[in-house]
Amino acid sequence: MQYMKTKAEPVLNEKVVLGEWTVQMVIWRLAAPVVGSDHLYKYRLYCGRNGQCRLRYDNERGKGDHIHDGENERPYWFTDYETLISDFRSDVRRVMEREQ
């Protein structure tokens, strides 16, 4: 069986360090959806404190769109790129406030 390699186009690669907090957003546009997702984005949105992950949005192959929030994991219903960023930023504020 032959597999076609599709090139991922970088859309966003942003990292901000705020004291003990690190927030990083990495997003690519793909030619075909990741297995488990129905959109053309591959993403890894991360918020950590002192090197420990506190919040992560991602859509790893086969698992689809989901959120890691502390020890909990839940599905994420992707609607569009702008909403993804907005939802993540809202959750980052919530997590930072929770851990003050």
Buried (B, 14 or more C-beta within 10 A) or exposed (E): EEEEEEEBEEBBEEEEEEEEBBBBBBBBBBEEBBEEBEBBBBBBBBBBBEEEEBBBBBBBEEBBBBBBBEEEEEEBEBEEBEEBBEBBBEBBEEBBEEEE
